[in-house]
Structure formats: C-alpha cells, structure tokens
Amino acid sequence: MSKRTLTVVIVAGVVVAGAVAALAGPAFYRDVIVGHAAPVPTLTVAATSGPAVDPAAVQGAWRVADGSYAGYRIHEVLNGAEATVVGRTDTVNGMLTVDGDTLTAASFTVDVASITTDQGSRDSYFRSTTMQTFRYPTATFTLTEPVAAAPAPRLGAKHTVAATGDLTLAGTTRSVTVTLDAVFDGERAQVAGSIPITLADYGIHAPSLGFVRVDDAGAIEFSLTLVR
C-alpha cells in the first residue's frame, strides 16, 4: 500500500467515526463505541502482610516478565461528549538492579507502535501522526537517582516510593519523578504507577480535528511484573 493510499485510509476512518458519532449522538459514541475506560493499574496485595522481606531475596537484577503492560490515559471530547481513552501494550522490556536496600538502576522500553485502544482508526492516527512511530517506535524510562527501599518492607504488603528518571517520548527526553507502588510475594515483584505528562512538553501535538479534540495533558500508566 502506498503512503498516499495509507493516508487516505486513515483520514477516511477518522471521518467515518466522526460521522457515525454525529448521527447517532455524542452519548452513543461515549457509551457504546468507546465504552468504559480500563481501570487504573493497581497492585495485587495480600489481605494481610507476611513477615519482613529478607534483604537477600531481593538482591541483584530483575527483568520484566509476562503479565506486564504499559500505555496511556487521556481525555477526549467528541461533539461535546467527554470520554476517557486508554491505550495499552504488553510489549514492554527492561531490567532493574537492587543493591542492599537501594534500587540502583532501572531501564524500561515500551513499544509505542504496538499500543492499541478500542478503535483502529484512532490507533492508526496515533501511530502515524501523533507519535510518528515510524521515526520514534519506542518510549523509554531510565532511573537517574537511586531509590531507597521503604522502611521494614513486608511480604505481600504495598510499599510506595518516589523514583526520578529520564522519560523519552517521540525523541524528546525530560526528567520526571513518579510515585511507584510495589509489592513482593517472595518470588515475584509487581510495580505499578502513573506519570502525568503534557504532550507539548515532548513536542507532541494533541489531535484536534474539528469534531474531536484531545487534551494536551494525560498520563503514562504501567504495571510491571518482575522476576529474576
């Protein structure tokens, strides 16, 4: 398929979605076409916490495992109807390193080109125009400051820490600080969080096509399962 043909298909898809919404009504688009947004990532936490975590059990390198995902959450308005759009992918890679009671290194990569929502036409526009994944196929986060573990962590209990690192989107890198929730069950660790972002800070233009407008502010969300 030629680039011109692909562009026509993408625009046609967006126009058709807008026409359907205009005819059926904004509420139909919000409640039926978009539906309910996926919930914010949360941890699987035990009803009661276990014994204190053995420091030796968490030492060393940990890698991202199956069950992990990342993506975005953003607000859009179509002909006056508001909706929350969530896009996700399970193509996430990375590792972190624990030394003593400190997280000393972490780096994660997300395949932006594989992020999907509930609408293929939206996803095509997201890849080709909004994020230009043909130029910037991935997003990355790299820890830039060590993170001390929560005091007296316990198995199965949620622990919250703040992590500072470099977030790269669409070829632009900015320093961010993210609040991380983490839980360790003795074999696996789960980490979940959300990074508020402003698209313009990364040189990304929020879509505005007349009948649909997307906010400039949104969030990157993630839930990571980590194993040795």
Secondary structure, DSSP 8 states (H G I E B T S, - for coil): --HHHHHHHHHHHHHHHHHHHHHH-HHHIIIIII-S----------SS--SB--GGGG-EEEEE-TT-EEEEEEEEEETTEEEEEEEEES-EEEEEEEETTEEEEEEEEEEGGG-B-S-HHHHHHIIIIIS-TTT--EEEEEE-S-EE--SS-BTT--EEEEEEEEEEETTEEEEEEEEEEEEE-SS-EEEEEEEEEEGGGGT----B-SSEEEEEEEEEEEEEEEE-
